[in-house]
Amino acid sequence: MSEISRMAIIGDKDLCSVFRAFGLSVFSPTSVEEAKVSLAQVVKEKYALCLIQESWLEPLKPEIAELSRKFAPVFVGFSDYRAISESVEKLMRDLSIKATGSDTLFTRGRNENETR
């Protein structure tokens, strides 16, 4: 896989190990310190995209905020099948604004779903 297309995922082992079959590098920390080390490794190894399970978003918030100033890697939070939260929604909205300059794409799809 080329360096530009490398993807990683940080999350619970039982939820994320299946992503290895799709070519993602999986990091399954058991503590905040391990999660910080995983995040540093993602940056060091020049991944283009890193998916982060919602449960790790808040503990890694300062590090992600600092790294978001860089072009890559792009960090995207995801929620597992058990719940969705405001933190993931906010992260997706911020990503939409960063990518397009507005949150129109994010809010338009959401508003259409609410009217159905």
C-alpha positions in Angstrom: 0.0 0.0 0.0 1.4 3.4 -0.9 2.3 5.8 1.9 -0.4 8.2 0.8 -3.2 5.7 1.2 -2.3 4.1 4.5 -5.1 4.0 7.0 -5.1 3.2 10.7 -7.8 2.7 13.4 -7.5 3.3 17.1 -10.2 1.5 19.1 -11.3 -1.5 21.2 -9.8 -4.8 20.1 -13.1 -6.6 20.0 -14.6 -4.0 17.7 -11.7 -3.0 15.5 -9.7 -6.2 14.8 -12.0 -7.0 11.9 -10.7 -3.9 10.1 -7.3 -5.7 9.5 -9.1 -7.7 6.8 -9.6 -4.4 5.0 -6.0 -3.4 5.2 -6.2 -1.0 8.1 -3.5 -1.0 10.8 -5.3 -1.5 14.1 -4.1 0.0 17.4 -6.0 -1.3 20.5 -4.8 0.7 23.5 -5.8 -0.4 27.0 -4.9 3.0 28.7 -4.7 6.6 27.8 -0.9 6.4 27.8 -1.0 3.6 25.3 -3.5 5.6 23.2 -1.1 8.5 23.1 1.7 6.2 22.0 -0.6 4.8 19.3 -1.4 8.3 18.1 2.3 9.2 18.0 3.0 6.1 16.0 0.3 7.0 13.5 2.0 10.3 12.9 5.5 8.9 12.9 4.6 6.2 10.3 2.8 8.8 8.1 -0.6 7.4 7.9 -3.0 9.4 5.7 -6.2 8.7 7.7 -6.8 7.5 11.3 -10.2 6.5 12.5 -10.6 6.9 16.3 -13.2 5.2 18.3 -15.5 7.6 20.2 -14.3 6.4 23.6 -10.8 7.6 22.8 -11.8 11.0 21.4 -12.1 12.8 24.7 -8.9 11.5 26.3 -6.9 12.3 23.1 -8.6 15.7 22.5 -5.5 17.9 23.2 -3.2 15.7 21.0 -5.7 15.6 18.2 -6.3 19.3 18.3 -2.5 19.9 18.1 -2.2 17.5 15.2 -5.2 18.8 13.3 -3.0 21.7 12.2 -1.1 19.3 9.9 -2.4 18.2 6.5 -2.0 14.6 7.4 -2.9 12.4 9.0 -6.6 13.3 9.1 -8.3 12.1 12.3 -12.0 11.0 12.1 -13.9 9.8 15.1 -16.4 7.0 14.8 -19.0 5.6 17.1 -19.5 1.9 17.4 -22.9 0.3 16.9 -23.8 0.9 20.5 -24.2 4.7 20.5 -23.6 7.9 18.7 -22.7 11.1 20.6 -22.4 14.8 20.2 -18.6 14.5 20.1 -18.6 12.5 16.9 -21.3 14.8 15.4 -19.1 17.9 16.3 -16.0 16.2 14.9 -17.8 15.4 11.6 -19.2 18.9 11.4 -15.7 20.4 12.0 -14.3 18.0 9.3 -17.0 19.2 6.9 -16.1 22.8 7.5 -12.4 22.1 7.1 -12.9 20.2 3.9 -15.5 22.5 2.2 -15.5 25.8 4.1 -19.0 25.2 5.5 -21.2 22.7 7.3 -23.8 22.7 4.5 -23.1 19.1 3.4 -23.4 17.9 7.0 -26.5 19.8 7.9 -28.4 19.3 4.6 -28.2 15.5 4.9 -29.2 15.6 8.5 -32.2 17.9 7.8 -33.4 15.7 5.0 -33.3 12.7 7.3 -35.3 14.6 10.0 -38.1 15.4 7.6 -38.6 11.8 6.5 
